[in-house]
Amino acid sequence: MEFLDTVRKRRMVRAFAGKPVDPDLVDQLCDMARRAPSAGNSQGTAFLVLDQPESVGRYWDVTLAPHRRLTFRWPGLVDAPVLVLVAVRPGAYTDRYAEADKAATGLGEATDAWPVPYWWVDAGAAIEHLLLGAVDVGLGACLFGLFDHEAAVASAFAVPDGWRFVATVALGWPRADEPGRSAGRARRPLDEVLHRNNW
């Protein structure tokens, strides 16, 4: 698929066919995602892939109790055969920026020394690689947050201390679904978002 077509076709898919996704394909997508930009090449992003029914079910049990699923607006989302949890380790950035070639920045002293916490930026870039890669191979994908379930999910999957979840990306073969409430909002025109040489 041409890159511009991939970008234009990308949308959040909230209903999935039960058909499994080849683990090698998921690995290829995560490999693409790990190649996203990273401040100082800190590489503080990692992926927890849940692709077995038991682990996917455990995720939903922690984040969306069975009784809540009865009224959940997007029941087809729970059918996604793969969930990729994107995590960051802020300490990777302070460790990297404490090294000799970056120490003069002062960003190696503590995470609060960072005026912009680039671990979130870098994770966003990795997520976009994952979302676009999914479209390119014909998969559907949906990005959503863990919100107040982050600690419980980390505990349920034995995530080591120091890691923070950014989001979950559901992956699978798409089936017809209802667009999200925000899908009908028009994109702001380019001349409203592009400022050249001065705001």
KAFEN-V386693 format. One record per residue. N is the residue number from 1. RES is the residue in one letter. PSI is psi in degrees with one decimal (* if undefined). OMEGA is omega in whole degrees, -180 to 180 (999 if undefined). NEAR is the number of other ideal C-beta (glycine too) atoms within 12 Angstrom. Layout:
# KAFEN-V386693
{{N RES PSI OMEGA NEAR} {N RES PSI OMEGA NEAR}}
This chain:
# KAFEN-V386693
{{1 M 140.5 176 16} {2 E 145.2 -174 11} {3 F -43.6 -180 13} {4 L -35.9 176 12} {5 D -40.7 179 12} {6 T -45.9 -180 23} {7 V -43.8 -177 17} {8 R -29.1 -179 13} {9 K -13.0 -177 23} {10 R 128.5 176 27} {11 R 164.9 178 23} {12 M 123.8 179 31} {13 V 128.5 -176 36} {14 R 15.3 175 31} {15 A 132.5 -174 27} {16 F 145.3 171 33} {17 A 153.9 -178 21} {18 G -4.8 -176 17} {19 K 131.1 -179 18} {20 P 159.7 176 22} {21 V 132.0 180 34} {22 D 125.8 179 19} {23 P -32.7 178 18} {24 D -35.6 178 14} {25 L -41.8 177 27} {26 V -42.5 178 34} {27 D -40.6 179 21} {28 Q -41.4 180 23} {29 L -42.2 178 38} {30 C -34.8 176 32} {31 D -40.0 177 18} {32 M -42.9 -178 27} {33 A -35.6 -179 38} {34 R -12.1 179 27} {35 R 5.1 177 20} {36 A 160.2 179 32} {37 P 151.1 -179 20} {38 S 124.8 -178 27} {39 A 123.3 180 30} {40 G 17.6 -174 25} {41 N 39.2 -179 20} {42 S -31.6 177 32} {43 Q 51.3 -178 25} {44 G 17.9 180 37} {45 T 142.2 177 42} {46 A 165.4 -175 28} {47 F 127.1 172 35} {48 L 109.6 -178 33} {49 V 123.0 174 33} {50 L 111.1 -176 33} {51 D 12.2 174 30} {52 Q 141.0 -178 18} {53 P -37.2 -180 18} {54 E -44.1 -178 13} {55 S -37.5 176 23} {56 V -43.8 178 35} {57 G -39.3 179 22} {58 R -39.9 177 21} {59 Y -49.9 -178 35} {60 W -34.1 177 29} {61 D -34.8 180 22} {62 V -36.8 -172 28} {63 T -22.9 -177 34} {64 L 89.1 -176 30} {65 A 145.9 -177 15} {66 P -38.8 -179 15} {67 H -27.4 177 9} {68 R -23.8 -180 17} {69 R -25.2 -179 19} {70 L -29.1 -179 11} {71 T 10.5 -179 11} {72 F 130.7 -175 19} {73 R -27.1 -174 18} {74 W 65.4 -177 26} {75 P -27.9 179 21} {76 G -16.7 177 27} {77 L -36.1 -179 36} {78 V -15.3 179 31} {79 D -4.1 180 32} {80 A 126.8 -178 44} {81 P -14.5 -178 34} {82 V 134.6 171 40} {83 L 127.8 176 43} {84 V 114.1 178 48} {85 L 121.7 -178 43} {86 V 125.9 -176 44} {87 A 155.0 176 37} {88 V 153.0 174 38} {89 R 98.3 -180 30} {90 P -32.7 179 33} {91 G -25.1 177 23} {92 A -30.7 -178 31} {93 Y -42.4 177 39} {94 T -37.0 176 30} {95 D -48.1 -177 23} {96 R -42.2 -177 28} {97 Y -0.9 170 30} {98 A -11.2 179 23} {99 E 158.4 -170 18} {100 A -42.3 -175 10} {101 D -11.1 -179 12} {102 K -7.9 -172 21} {103 A -32.8 -177 17} {104 A -17.1 180 12} {105 T -23.4 -176 21} {106 G -1.1 -176 15} {107 L -6.3 178 28} {108 G -4.1 -176 26} {109 E -42.6 -179 17} {110 A 159.1 -180 16} {111 T -29.9 -180 27} {112 D -1.7 174 13} {113 A -13.8 -177 20} {114 W 114.7 178 27} {115 P -31.4 172 11} {116 V 118.5 -179 15} {117 P 93.8 -171 27} {118 Y -12.9 176 32} {119 W -35.1 177 38} {120 W -39.9 179 26} {121 V -48.4 -178 25} {122 D -39.4 178 37} {123 A -38.2 177 42} {124 G -39.8 178 26} {125 A -41.2 178 28} {126 A -41.0 179 38} {127 I -43.0 179 39} {128 E -39.0 175 30} {129 H -43.4 -179 33} {130 L -45.2 -180 45} {131 L -44.7 -180 36} {132 L -37.3 177 31} {133 G -39.1 179 34} {134 A -46.2 179 41} {135 V -42.7 -176 31} {136 D -32.3 -179 24} {137 V 7.5 175 26} {138 G 6.3 178 22} {139 L 158.9 169 37} {140 G 154.0 180 35} {141 A 148.2 176 43} {142 C 126.4 178 37} {143 L 130.5 175 33} {144 F 158.5 -176 30} {145 G 162.5 176 20} {146 L -22.1 177 29} {147 F -123.8 -174 15} {148 D 5.9 178 11} {149 H 1.6 -174 25} {150 E -51.3 -177 25} {151 A -41.4 -179 18} {152 A -39.8 178 20} {153 V -43.3 178 32} {154 A -42.5 179 23} {155 S -43.5 -177 16} {156 A -26.2 -176 25} {157 F 19.1 173 30} {158 A 42.3 178 12} {159 V 130.2 -178 23} {160 P 156.4 176 14} {161 D 150.7 177 13} {162 G -11.2 179 19} {163 W 142.5 175 29} {164 R 137.1 174 31} {165 F 137.4 177 39} {166 V -46.3 -176 37} {167 A 170.9 172 35} {168 T 140.5 173 37} {169 V 115.3 174 44} {170 A 135.9 180 44} {171 L 144.6 176 49} {172 G 179.0 178 38} {173 W 123.7 -173 27} {174 P 150.5 168 31} {175 R 167.4 -176 20} {176 A 135.6 178 13} {177 D 167.4 178 25} {178 E 131.4 178 17} {179 P 151.7 177 17} {180 G 164.0 -178 19} {181 R -29.1 -176 11} {182 S -9.1 -174 11} {183 A -29.1 -177 14} {184 G -8.3 179 10} {185 R 129.3 180 9} {186 A 146.5 174 8} {187 R 139.5 176 12} {188 R 140.0 -180 9} {189 P 153.2 -177 8} {190 L -41.0 -177 9} {191 D -9.3 177 8} {192 E -23.1 -177 9} {193 V -15.8 -178 10} {194 L 123.0 178 11} {195 H 126.3 -176 9} {196 R 124.2 176 8} {197 N -16.9 177 5} {198 N 149.2 -180 5} {199 W * 999 6}}
